[in-house]
Amino acid sequence: MQVLQVQLEVSPDPAEVGRARRWVRSRLAGSGIGEGEPVAETLVLIVSELVTNAVVHTGRPAVLRMQMPGGPQPEPSGTVRVEVSDACARPPLQRHAAGEDTGGRGLELVDGLADRWGWLPEGTGKRIWCEVDRRVPVGGAACGFAVRALSTGCG
């Protein structure tokens, strides 16, 4: 199976989050993951949260990378890996937001949506990564978590 790796440099501007979401959608479509697939929206939400954290909490440029099954006829399974690297060495802090808090849900969402996630020191900064296993059909707890998060305005 071929693996497609793509990368986007993100400037420290909150408007970049929307650009990152559009970029992810186009790259997923190019890899055979359709816009209507639940895994596509899960990945867009994860990217949105990780890029927002990098832009808002570091105020520095970041690099978004994705690795996904690729090739002329990608398989309907496999793992999609998302990484966001920034130049801030401060470790990510998973907070637990209260009901009225307007922030603090990003890594909690990533933890609920991704099959695996973590972070590594990288040079003078860090890399936050997560993996989502693509299954047919996608469902289960992660999808339910995403639907609840979106319907309650989390993130």
ChimeraX attribute file (.defattr): number of C-alpha atoms within 10 A of each C-alpha:
attribute: neighborCount
match mode: 1-to-1
recipient: residues
	/A:1	10
	/A:2	12
	/A:3	16
	/A:4	16
	/A:5	15
	/A:6	13
	/A:7	16
	/A:8	15
	/A:9	14
	/A:10	23
	/A:11	16
	/A:12	19
	/A:13	14
	/A:14	16
	/A:15	12
	/A:16	17
	/A:17	22
	/A:18	13
	/A:19	13
	/A:20	20
	/A:21	20
	/A:22	12
	/A:23	14
	/A:24	24
	/A:25	18
	/A:26	14
	/A:27	18
	/A:28	21
	/A:29	13
	/A:30	14
	/A:31	19
	/A:32	17
	/A:33	22
	/A:34	15
	/A:35	13
	/A:36	9
	/A:37	13
	/A:38	20
	/A:39	25
	/A:40	19
	/A:41	18
	/A:42	22
	/A:43	25
	/A:44	17
	/A:45	21
	/A:46	27
	/A:47	24
	/A:48	21
	/A:49	20
	/A:50	24
	/A:51	29
	/A:52	22
	/A:53	20
	/A:54	28
	/A:55	21
	/A:56	13
	/A:57	13
	/A:58	16
	/A:59	16
	/A:60	15
	/A:61	17
	/A:62	23
	/A:63	17
	/A:64	23
	/A:65	18
	/A:66	23
	/A:67	16
	/A:68	26
	/A:69	23
	/A:70	19
	/A:71	14
	/A:72	9
	/A:73	11
	/A:74	17
	/A:75	16
	/A:76	13
	/A:77	14
	/A:78	16
	/A:79	16
	/A:80	21
	/A:81	20
	/A:82	24
	/A:83	21
	/A:84	24
	/A:85	25
	/A:86	26
	/A:87	19
	/A:88	21
	/A:89	15
	/A:90	13
	/A:91	13
	/A:92	17
	/A:93	10
	/A:94	14
	/A:95	12
	/A:96	13
	/A:97	14
	/A:98	10
	/A:99	8
	/A:100	6
	/A:101	10
	/A:102	11
	/A:103	12
	/A:104	17
	/A:105	19
	/A:106	23
	/A:107	20
	/A:108	17
	/A:109	22
	/A:110	27
	/A:111	17
	/A:112	18
	/A:113	24
	/A:114	20
	/A:115	14
	/A:116	14
	/A:117	18
	/A:118	13
	/A:119	15
	/A:120	14
	/A:121	16
	/A:122	14
	/A:123	12
	/A:124	10
	/A:125	15
	/A:126	20
	/A:127	22
	/A:128	20
	/A:129	21
	/A:130	23
	/A:131	22
	/A:132	21
	/A:133	16
	/A:134	22
	/A:135	14
	/A:136	11
	/A:137	11
	/A:138	16
	/A:139	12
	/A:140	8
	/A:141	11
	/A:142	21
	/A:143	17
	/A:144	13
	/A:145	15
	/A:146	21
	/A:147	13
	/A:148	12
	/A:149	16
	/A:150	12
	/A:151	9
	/A:152	10
	/A:153	8
	/A:154	18
	/A:155	18
